[in-house]
């Protein structure tokens, strides 16, 4: 059977917000999810779907796209944090192309288990493999490497201001520096400074490398 990537996302500490702020976060989350789902060029197999007020999930066939979308969500909701648990494995039920509901399989199980780990570790990302394979040893080693990379990236992203996340999102889409500066109402030199200090070009290379390696086991 085919392997898929299940993403489960969860807002951090939203239950501690007052009613007005929590409703605002949920409104922002709904808006960014709608914009992501409207991008027909992405590799979403089952669209991002809010399952609870503060939680959402989707099914993908490319990890680099998962990371791209996670950065868009982080930028939109900053300073409220978001956790992203990623499960890789089989899905035994038919893929629901309308909404990410009514599906089951190892990919969903390990994504849920990974969310519990994130809540205790405080990190942003976790990746788990959920289906057996004749290349089990090789795959586990690869997933460990991806996790170490994403854990390191988590430490960086948690320190960033909203502007740097917004620059990353636009930079990955190929937006010219001039356009980014105008949209964020900052100078072009500020864009270059954020790109350099945040090592955004390196992060984009890591995203592509992670995606290419994980795609080999799908």
Backbone as CSV, one residue per row, in Angstrom:
resi,resn,N_x,N_y,N_z,CA_x,CA_y,CA_z,C_x,C_y,C_z
1,UNK,0.840,-1.205,0.000,0.000,0.000,0.000,0.870,1.248,0.000
2,UNK,0.322,2.327,-0.531,1.056,3.586,-0.584,1.263,4.158,0.813
3,UNK,2.345,4.933,0.946,2.619,5.647,2.191,2.182,7.107,2.019
4,UNK,1.665,7.664,3.091,1.220,9.049,3.069,1.813,9.822,4.244
5,UNK,1.669,11.125,4.190,2.114,11.992,5.277,0.884,12.632,5.895
6,UNK,0.677,12.353,7.173,-0.436,12.950,7.904,0.106,14.066,8.793
7,UNK,-0.484,15.229,8.689,-0.120,16.365,9.536,-1.242,16.635,10.520
8,UNK,-0.881,16.711,11.800,-1.809,17.186,12.826,-1.192,18.429,13.446
9,UNK,-1.920,19.522,13.431,-1.445,20.772,14.007,-2.290,21.170,15.206
10,UNK,-1.675,21.884,16.135,-2.373,22.269,17.355,-1.830,23.602,17.852
11,UNK,-2.708,24.523,18.183,-2.293,25.816,18.730,-1.792,25.639,20.157
12,UNK,-0.701,26.325,20.479,-0.076,26.199,21.795,-0.665,27.240,22.755
13,UNK,-1.172,26.763,23.875,-1.622,27.674,24.924,-2.860,28.475,24.603
14,UNK,-3.594,28.084,23.575,-4.758,28.886,23.189,-5.850,28.856,24.256
15,UNK,-5.908,27.757,25.010,-6.931,27.656,26.052,-6.683,28.642,27.191
16,UNK,-5.460,29.155,27.253,-5.134,30.128,28.301,-5.457,31.562,27.871
17,UNK,-5.811,31.745,26.603,-6.151,33.074,26.116,-7.562,33.459,26.560
18,UNK,-7.812,34.744,26.652,-9.182,35.146,26.960,-10.074,34.879,25.748
19,UNK,-11.375,34.944,25.952,-12.339,34.548,24.928,-12.132,35.314,23.622
20,UNK,-11.914,36.612,23.716,-11.763,37.431,22.511,-10.515,37.042,21.724
21,UNK,-9.385,36.867,22.426,-8.133,36.522,21.744,-8.208,35.120,21.143
22,UNK,-8.851,34.197,21.865,-8.952,32.839,21.339,-9.815,32.803,20.079
23,UNK,-10.916,33.536,20.102,-11.770,33.590,18.914,-11.030,34.231,17.745
24,UNK,-10.189,35.225,18.029,-9.399,35.865,16.977,-8.407,34.878,16.374
25,UNK,-7.736,34.076,17.237,-6.799,33.070,16.750,-7.506,32.046,15.869
26,UNK,-8.674,31.603,16.296,-9.419,30.622,15.511,-9.852,31.196,14.164
27,UNK,-10.173,32.489,14.143,-10.545,33.151,12.891,-9.342,33.237,11.952
28,UNK,-8.173,33.586,12.509,-6.953,33.662,11.699,-6.595,32.283,11.155
29,UNK,-6.706,31.266,12.013,-6.405,29.894,11.585,-7.317,29.475,10.433
30,UNK,-8.590,29.759,10.565,-9.537,29.409,9.500,-9.173,30.109,8.199
31,UNK,-8.773,31.376,8.281,-8.426,32.127,7.078,-7.188,31.591,6.387
32,UNK,-6.124,31.295,7.148,-4.892,30.808,6.522,-5.091,29.409,5.951
33,UNK,-5.911,28.587,6.609,-6.199,27.253,6.091,-6.955,27.355,4.767
34,UNK,-7.905,28.258,4.679,-8.649,28.441,3.425,-7.714,28.873,2.297
35,UNK,-6.772,29.784,2.601,-5.836,30.247,1.566,-4.918,29.114,1.113
36,UNK,-4.446,28.311,2.060,-3.570,27.186,1.699,-4.328,26.176,0.845
37,UNK,-5.537,25.840,1.245,-6.324,24.843,0.507,-6.695,25.311,-0.891
38,UNK,-6.768,26.614,-1.092,-7.109,27.150,-2.412,-5.942,27.106,-3.385
39,UNK,-4.739,26.770,-2.879,-3.569,26.641,-3.743,-3.586,25.257,-4.378
40,UNK,-4.146,25.156,-5.544,-4.336,23.859,-6.203,-3.035,23.213,-6.669
41,UNK,-1.935,23.977,-6.638,-0.665,23.433,-7.106,0.056,22.634,-6.034
42,UNK,-0.432,22.654,-4.791,0.261,21.974,-3.695,-0.027,20.478,-3.715
43,UNK,0.687,19.754,-2.853,0.598,18.291,-2.854,-0.312,17.776,-1.749
44,UNK,-1.357,18.514,-1.419,-2.313,18.049,-0.423,-3.222,16.987,-1.042
45,UNK,-3.308,15.834,-0.373,-4.225,14.788,-0.834,-5.588,14.914,-0.163
46,UNK,-5.576,15.342,1.103,-6.802,15.609,1.834,-6.607,16.956,2.528
47,UNK,-7.453,17.941,2.279,-7.162,19.327,2.662,-7.092,19.565,4.165
48,UNK,-6.380,20.621,4.503,-6.319,21.053,5.890,-7.739,21.275,6.408
49,UNK,-8.028,20.629,7.528,-9.386,20.644,8.071,-9.323,20.877,9.572
50,UNK,-10.072,21.839,10.055,-10.131,22.072,11.494,-11.013,20.993,12.106
51,UNK,-10.437,20.206,13.022,-11.171,19.101,13.633,-11.743,19.487,14.987
52,UNK,-11.052,20.390,15.678,-11.519,20.985,16.919,-11.247,22.478,16.800
53,UNK,-11.614,23.246,17.793,-11.396,24.678,17.694,-9.951,25.057,17.498
54,UNK,-9.028,24.277,18.092,-7.610,24.630,18.071,-6.750,23.607,17.336
55,UNK,-7.360,22.645,16.689,-6.591,21.568,16.059,-7.031,21.384,14.609
56,UNK,-6.080,20.966,13.770,-6.376,20.756,12.361,-5.520,19.614,11.838
57,UNK,-5.910,19.044,10.718,-5.138,17.952,10.131,-5.317,17.922,8.617
58,UNK,-4.397,17.185,7.959,-4.416,17.060,6.501,-3.579,15.858,6.104
59,UNK,-3.697,15.457,4.848,-2.886,14.378,4.295,-2.134,14.916,3.088
60,UNK,-0.832,14.634,3.056,0.049,15.113,1.988,0.801,13.940,1.349
61,UNK,1.444,14.247,0.207,2.380,13.279,-0.359,3.771,13.900,-0.577
62,UNK,4.043,15.018,0.124,5.350,15.665,0.006,5.642,16.434,1.294
63,UNK,6.745,16.106,1.965,7.046,16.725,3.249,7.485,18.177,3.113
64,UNK,8.147,18.522,2.018,8.583,19.906,1.866,7.380,20.846,1.815
65,UNK,6.280,20.391,1.223,5.063,21.202,1.198,4.485,21.348,2.595
66,UNK,4.569,20.289,3.399,4.108,20.364,4.785,4.858,21.477,5.524
67,UNK,6.176,21.527,5.332,6.973,22.550,6.005,6.618,23.942,5.500
68,UNK,6.439,24.093,4.192,6.038,25.393,3.635,4.737,25.881,4.281
69,UNK,3.778,24.996,4.360,2.483,25.378,4.913,2.580,25.653,6.413
70,UNK,3.430,24.913,7.097,3.589,25.153,8.537,4.141,26.549,8.788
71,UNK,5.045,27.018,7.933,5.613,28.361,8.106,4.544,29.424,7.872
72,UNK,3.653,29.186,6.920,2.563,30.130,6.676,1.647,30.221,7.895
73,UNK,1.369,29.074,8.513,0.516,29.046,9.699,1.211,29.742,10.870
74,UNK,2.495,29.455,11.064,3.250,30.087,12.147,3.274,31.607,11.992
75,UNK,3.503,32.067,10.761,3.567,33.507,10.512,2.220,34.167,10.760
76,UNK,1.156,33.509,10.347,-0.177,34.093,10.490,-0.594,34.208,11.953
77,UNK,-0.222,33.224,12.775,-0.705,33.167,14.149,0.255,33.783,15.167
78,UNK,1.478,34.063,14.764,2.465,34.641,15.690,1.848,35.853,16.420
79,UNK,2.007,35.949,17.748,2.944,35.236,18.619,2.412,33.937,19.229
80,UNK,1.163,33.571,18.921,0.663,32.281,19.394,1.403,31.172,18.653
81,UNK,1.913,30.192,19.375,2.685,29.119,18.763,1.800,28.002,18.238
82,UNK,2.402,27.151,17.407,1.697,26.015,16.822,2.626,24.801,16.858
83,UNK,2.080,23.630,17.165,2.815,22.370,17.102,2.412,21.628,15.830
84,UNK,3.382,20.928,15.218,3.093,20.164,14.009,3.616,18.736,14.180
85,UNK,2.701,17.798,14.297,3.077,16.393,14.399,2.856,15.726,13.048
86,UNK,3.890,15.051,12.556,3.874,14.478,11.214,4.004,12.963,11.312
87,UNK,3.027,12.247,10.780,3.058,10.786,10.756,3.204,10.279,9.336
88,UNK,4.119,9.348,9.142,4.357,8.781,7.808,3.983,7.301,7.835
89,UNK,3.106,6.888,6.941,2.709,5.485,6.917,1.503,5.257,6.032
90,UNK,0.892,4.117,6.217,-0.253,3.742,5.401,-1.545,4.321,5.969
91,UNK,-2.511,4.498,5.086,-3.869,4.865,5.468,-4.771,3.774,4.896
92,UNK,-5.484,3.081,5.776,-6.252,1.916,5.365,-7.593,2.262,4.733
93,UNK,-8.107,3.432,5.046,-9.397,3.848,4.504,-9.189,4.673,3.235
94,UNK,-10.214,4.839,2.417,-10.077,5.702,1.233,-9.694,7.127,1.638
95,UNK,-8.879,7.777,0.796,-8.481,9.159,1.049,-9.673,10.070,0.776
96,UNK,-10.014,10.868,1.771,-11.118,11.826,1.645,-10.565,13.113,1.042
97,UNK,-10.864,13.363,-0.196,-10.322,14.541,-0.888,-11.092,15.820,-0.579
98,UNK,-12.188,15.708,0.164,-13.013,16.871,0.490,-12.636,17.483,1.834
99,UNK,-12.344,16.631,2.830,-11.933,17.090,4.147,-11.195,15.962,4.850
100,UNK,-10.284,16.315,5.737,-9.422,15.310,6.380,-10.132,14.688,7.581
101,UNK,-11.214,13.994,7.290,-12.011,13.336,8.314,-12.381,11.934,7.832
102,UNK,-12.697,11.043,8.783,-13.173,9.716,8.425,-12.114,8.784,7.888
103,UNK,-10.839,9.071,8.127,-9.743,8.217,7.658,-9.007,7.616,8.843
104,UNK,-8.339,6.465,8.589,-7.638,5.794,9.671,-6.490,4.974,9.102
105,UNK,-5.500,4.743,9.943,-4.341,3.948,9.562,-3.136,4.340,10.395
106,UNK,-2.018,3.612,10.229,-0.817,3.879,11.030,-0.307,5.311,10.943
107,UNK,-0.456,5.957,9.793,0.022,7.339,9.658,-0.708,8.261,10.629
108,UNK,-2.009,8.040,10.793,-2.778,8.847,11.745,-2.414,8.494,13.185
109,UNK,-2.210,7.205,13.446,-1.913,6.771,14.813,-0.615,7.389,15.325
110,UNK,0.440,7.337,14.501,1.727,7.858,14.980,1.740,9.388,15.007
111,UNK,0.952,10.014,14.137,0.848,11.477,14.195,0.212,11.897,15.514
112,UNK,-0.793,11.149,15.949,-1.436,11.454,17.229,-0.460,11.214,18.384
113,UNK,0.283,10.112,18.321,1.276,9.838,19.365,2.350,10.925,19.389
114,UNK,2.739,11.390,18.210,3.750,12.436,18.125,3.284,13.741,18.738
115,UNK,1.995,14.035,18.651,1.461,15.253,19.260,1.631,15.211,20.771
116,UNK,1.430,14.033,21.371,1.645,13.894,22.813,3.097,14.170,23.174
117,UNK,4.020,13.709,22.330,5.442,13.969,22.567,5.754,15.466,22.479
118,UNK,5.146,16.141,21.515,5.396,17.572,21.354,4.906,18.366,22.563
119,UNK,3.792,17.951,23.114,3.249,18.666,24.262,4.177,18.573,25.465
120,UNK,4.932,17.474,25.557,5.860,17.329,26.678,7.231,17.922,26.378
121,UNK,7.633,17.941,25.094,8.972,18.433,24.735,9.007,19.942,24.512
122,UNK,7.864,20.527,24.121,7.820,21.950,23.835,8.363,22.316,22.467
123,UNK,8.683,21.337,21.618,9.202,21.623,20.282,8.060,21.918,19.311
124,UNK,8.433,22.357,18.117,7.436,22.696,17.110,7.106,21.496,16.222
125,UNK,8.117,20.680,15.903,7.932,19.584,14.957,8.276,18.229,15.576
126,UNK,7.572,17.203,15.086,7.946,15.821,15.377,7.511,14.956,14.210
127,UNK,8.376,14.030,13.814,8.076,13.113,12.710,8.168,11.680,13.221
128,UNK,7.152,10.868,12.898,7.147,9.461,13.285,6.799,8.614,12.069
129,UNK,7.387,7.413,12.020,7.092,6.462,10.944,6.165,5.395,11.499
130,UNK,5.114,5.038,10.757,4.102,4.168,11.326,3.817,2.875,10.600
131,UNK,4.530,2.555,9.529,4.248,1.326,8.790,5.518,0.508,8.633
132,UNK,5.418,-0.817,8.778,6.595,-1.667,8.637,7.125,-1.661,7.214
133,UNK,8.403,-1.965,7.073,9.026,-1.962,5.752,10.243,-2.882,5.774
134,UNK,10.594,-3.423,4.611,11.795,-4.246,4.541,13.055,-3.386,4.617
135,UNK,12.886,-2.061,4.637,14.015,-1.127,4.807,13.888,-0.404,6.145
136,UNK,13.344,-1.106,7.148,12.999,-0.463,8.421,14.186,0.255,9.047
137,UNK,15.344,-0.394,9.094,16.513,0.215,9.728,16.936,1.495,9.041
138,UNK,16.997,1.468,7.731,17.379,2.648,6.951,16.375,3.779,7.149
139,UNK,15.091,3.434,7.165,14.053,4.448,7.286,14.065,5.087,8.666
140,UNK,14.232,4.279,9.698,14.280,4.821,11.060,15.446,5.785,11.206
141,UNK,16.601,5.431,10.639,17.770,6.314,10.706,17.502,7.632,9.988
142,UNK,16.827,7.561,8.849,16.510,8.764,8.090,15.539,9.648,8.866
143,UNK,14.516,9.044,9.449,13.534,9.819,10.214,14.186,10.450,11.438
144,UNK,15.113,9.724,12.059,15.849,10.300,13.199,16.614,11.543,12.770
145,UNK,17.277,11.472,11.614,18.039,12.611,11.104,17.113,13.794,10.818
146,UNK,15.964,13.509,10.211,14.996,14.568,9.927,14.507,15.201,11.228
147,UNK,14.220,14.377,12.219,13.761,14.905,13.506,14.804,15.790,14.162
148,UNK,16.072,15.352,14.142,17.130,16.164,14.743,17.219,17.524,14.047
149,UNK,17.093,17.506,12.720,17.150,18.750,11.957,15.977,19.669,12.310
150,UNK,14.782,19.086,12.383,13.593,19.879,12.678,13.569,20.352,14.130
151,UNK,14.156,19.564,15.039,14.239,20.013,16.429,15.153,21.225,16.534
152,UNK,16.258,21.187,15.796,17.173,22.338,15.783,16.471,23.561,15.182
153,UNK,15.735,23.325,14.089,14.995,24.415,13.459,13.939,24.970,14.408
154,UNK,13.315,24.095,15.188,12.320,24.542,16.165,12.910,25.568,17.120
155,UNK,14.130,25.291,17.584,14.785,26.213,18.522,14.967,27.589,17.907
156,UNK,15.254,27.627,16.604,15.439,28.901,15.909,14.101,29.626,15.723
157,UNK,13.121,28.904,15.214,11.842,29.528,14.885,11.156,30.116,16.115
158,UNK,11.329,29.484,17.256,10.682,29.969,18.474,11.231,31.325,18.925
159,UNK,12.412,31.683,18.427,13.027,32.960,18.794,12.712,34.077,17.795
160,UNK,12.139,33.713,16.655,11.916,34.688,15.597,10.732,35.599,15.888
161,UNK,10.852,36.821,15.373,9.721,37.739,15.374,8.851,37.443,14.148
162,UNK,7.645,37.970,14.162,6.682,37.719,13.085,7.236,38.121,11.722
163,UNK,7.963,39.247,11.683,8.471,39.755,10.409,9.372,38.744,9.722
164,UNK,10.245,38.088,10.486,11.158,37.123,9.862,10.402,35.926,9.311
165,UNK,9.379,35.480,10.018,8.559,34.379,9.513,7.844,34.791,8.231
166,UNK,7.340,36.018,8.199,6.659,36.507,6.993,7.624,36.584,5.816
167,UNK,8.850,37.014,6.083,9.856,37.090,5.021,10.168,35.689,4.503
168,UNK,10.291,34.720,5.407,10.548,33.339,4.985,9.436,32.837,4.075
169,UNK,8.191,33.080,4.455,7.052,32.621,3.664,7.074,33.233,2.262
170,UNK,7.333,34.527,2.186,7.336,35.192,0.874,8.582,34.843,0.071
171,UNK,9.711,34.705,0.761,10.959,34.365,0.089,10.873,32.990,-0.560
172,UNK,10.243,32.038,0.129,10.137,30.688,-0.429,9.235,30.657,-1.663
173,UNK,8.374,31.671,-1.795,7.502,31.759,-2.969,8.150,32.545,-4.103
174,UNK,9.393,32.979,-3.872,10.112,33.694,-4.915,9.777,35.162,-5.032
175,UNK,9.193,35.752,-3.987,8.860,37.179,-4.014,10.140,38.016,-4.070
176,UNK,10.225,38.999,-4.956,11.381,39.898,-4.998,11.509,40.670,-3.686
177,UNK,12.726,41.013,-3.343,12.978,41.748,-2.093,12.169,43.040,-2.046
178,UNK,12.106,43.743,-3.168,11.365,45.003,-3.200,9.904,44.788,-2.826
179,UNK,9.286,43.733,-3.351,7.879,43.448,-3.055,7.685,43.087,-1.585
180,UNK,8.618,42.290,-1.048,8.525,41.903,0.365,8.586,43.143,1.244
181,UNK,9.531,44.019,0.946,9.698,45.245,1.739,8.434,46.101,1.697
182,UNK,7.841,46.219,0.516,6.637,47.037,0.389,5.463,46.426,1.147
183,UNK,5.302,45.120,1.054,4.176,44.462,1.714,4.295,44.515,3.231
184,UNK,5.514,44.462,3.746,5.722,44.470,5.196,6.008,45.870,5.733
185,UNK,6.094,46.841,4.817,6.382,48.226,5.191,7.699,48.340,5.964
186,UNK,8.728,47.688,5.408,10.075,47.779,5.964,11.031,48.094,4.821
187,UNK,12.278,48.385,5.148,13.257,48.701,4.108,13.776,47.422,3.453
188,UNK,14.300,47.570,2.253,14.896,46.425,1.574,16.098,45.899,2.363
189,UNK,16.842,46.802,2.990,17.994,46.366,3.787,17.542,45.512,4.970
190,UNK,16.348,45.814,5.520,15.817,45.001,6.620,15.473,43.594,6.136
191,UNK,14.993,43.488,4.901,14.702,42.167,4.331,15.993,41.371,4.194
192,UNK,17.018,42.004,3.614,18.304,41.318,3.446,18.906,40.925,4.794
193,UNK,18.754,41.811,5.788,19.303,41.530,7.116,18.632,40.305,7.721
194,UNK,17.316,40.228,7.606,16.597,39.069,8.136,16.953,37.790,7.388
195,UNK,17.109,37.884,6.080,17.511,36.714,5.302,18.867,36.204,5.744
196,UNK,19.785,37.140,6.016,21.129,36.739,6.414,21.188,36.223,7.838
197,UNK,20.641,36.989,8.779,20.717,36.594,10.189,19.900,35.336,10.471
198,UNK,18.811,35.140,9.754,18.000,33.940,9.937,18.449,32.765,9.097
199,UNK,19.469,32.978,8.231,19.948,31.927,7.323,18.785,31.321,6.531
200,UNK,17.943,32.191,5.986,16.734,31.721,5.324,17.025,30.881,4.084
201,UNK,18.077,31.230,3.350,18.416,30.439,2.162,18.819,29.021,2.557
202,UNK,19.551,28.889,3.661,19.951,27.566,4.139,18.721,26.779,4.598
203,UNK,17.791,27.443,5.267,16.575,26.766,5.723,15.774,26.243,4.538
204,UNK,15.709,27.006,3.467,14.992,26.542,2.281,15.692,25.344,1.649
205,UNK,17.028,25.332,1.680,17.772,24.173,1.165,17.527,22.946,2.033
206,UNK,17.478,23.144,3.354,17.181,22.038,4.264,15.793,21.478,3.999
207,UNK,14.831,22.376,3.758,13.469,21.946,3.469,13.437,21.052,2.237
208,UNK,14.132,21.462,1.181,14.151,20.675,-0.047,14.842,19.332,0.172
209,UNK,15.939,19.336,0.919,16.680,18.100,1.180,15.850,17.128,2.013
210,UNK,15.193,17.655,3.037,14.331,16.819,3.880,13.220,16.218,3.030
211,UNK,12.576,17.035,2.210,11.506,16.565,1.370,11.945,15.473,0.408
212,UNK,13.062,15.683,-0.257,13.569,14.711,-1.218,13.866,13.367,-0.553
213,UNK,14.461,13.402,0.633,14.812,12.144,1.313,13.599,11.419,1.847
214,UNK,12.651,12.142,2.423,11.443,11.498,2.915,10.606,10.955,1.760
215,UNK,10.572,11.680,0.649,9.785,11.220,-0.501,10.284,9.886,-1.039
216,UNK,11.551,9.558,-0.784,12.091,8.280,-1.255,11.450,7.080,-0.556
217,UNK,10.865,7.285,0.638,10.279,6.156,1.359,8.757,6.124,1.225
218,UNK,8.193,7.055,0.487,6.745,7.074,0.321,6.305,6.113,-0.798
